[in-house]
Amino acid sequence: MKEGAQDTYGQYLEKQIAEVLRMYENEGLNTNQAFNTIGNMESITLPNPPCLRMIDSRVKDNKLHFSVYFRSWDLWAGYPSNFATFQRLKELISG
């Protein structure tokens, strides 16, 4: 983690994304369990808890449905990097 940073989304998502990919590949697309959470029990006590809180992906009618939830969002600083990352993640999931 970068010095001075309180958290990064990657520290929460790295293993979860790998598990989502494993689920879709090995167990099929018909699951509602491909849900990633960001943060932990201690996150609420941080001065600046993670803004991104969850990523939910589902495949229905042979289409990837991808939903994200932010508790707060910085349009100017967050939009470009977050949406580029989400697009790359959707491409990774849809293979």
C-alpha positions in Angstrom: 0.0 0.0 0.0 1.2 3.5 -0.8 2.7 5.3 2.2 0.0 7.5 3.8 -2.8 5.7 2.0 -5.5 4.3 4.3 -6.7 1.6 1.9 -6.7 0.7 -1.7 -9.5 -1.1 -3.6 -7.0 -3.6 -4.8 -6.2 -4.9 -1.4 -9.9 -5.9 -1.0 -10.5 -7.0 -4.6 -7.5 -9.0 -5.7 -8.6 -12.4 -4.3 -12.3 -11.7 -4.8 -11.9 -11.0 -8.5 -9.9 -14.2 -8.9 -12.7 -16.1 -7.2 -15.4 -14.5 -9.5 -13.4 -15.6 -12.5 -13.0 -19.1 -11.1 -16.8 -19.3 -10.4 -17.8 -18.3 -13.9 -15.2 -20.6 -15.5 -15.7 -23.7 -13.3 -19.3 -23.4 -12.0 -21.0 -21.7 -14.9 -22.6 -18.4 -15.5 -25.8 -19.0 -13.5 -24.7 -17.6 -10.2 -25.7 -14.7 -8.0 -22.7 -15.1 -5.8 -20.2 -13.2 -7.9 -20.3 -10.2 -5.5 -17.3 -8.3 -4.4 -17.2 -6.2 -1.2 -14.8 -3.4 -0.5 -13.8 -2.7 3.1 -13.8 -4.6 6.3 -15.2 -4.2 9.8 -12.5 -1.6 10.6 -13.1 0.5 7.5 -15.9 2.4 9.2 -13.4 3.8 11.7 -11.1 5.2 9.0 -11.1 9.0 8.6 -11.8 8.3 4.9 -13.4 4.9 4.4 -13.4 3.4 0.9 -15.8 5.2 -1.5 -16.4 2.2 -3.7 -18.3 -0.3 -1.6 -19.4 -3.2 -3.9 -19.2 -4.6 -7.3 -21.9 -7.1 -8.4 -21.6 -9.0 -11.7 -24.2 -11.4 -13.1 -24.6 -13.1 -16.5 -28.2 -13.1 -17.6 -29.5 -13.8 -21.1 -25.9 -14.2 -22.2 -25.1 -10.6 -21.2 -22.8 -9.4 -18.4 -24.6 -7.2 -15.9 -22.2 -5.1 -13.9 -23.3 -2.9 -11.0 -21.2 -0.8 -8.6 -22.2 1.1 -5.5 -20.3 4.1 -4.1 -21.0 5.6 -0.7 -19.4 8.8 -2.1 -17.9 9.7 -5.4 -15.5 12.3 -6.7 -16.6 13.0 -10.3 -13.5 14.9 -11.2 -10.8 12.7 -9.7 -12.6 9.4 -9.5 -14.5 9.1 -12.8 -11.7 8.6 -15.3 -9.7 6.1 -13.3 -12.7 4.2 -11.8 -14.5 3.8 -15.1 -11.4 2.8 -17.0 -10.8 0.2 -14.4 -14.4 -1.0 -14.4 -14.3 -1.4 -18.2 -11.1 -3.4 -18.0 -12.6 -5.6 -15.3 -15.8 -6.2 -17.4 -13.6 -7.2 -20.3 -11.6 -9.6 -18.1 -14.8 -11.2 -16.7 -16.5 -11.5 -20.1 -13.3 -13.0 -21.5 
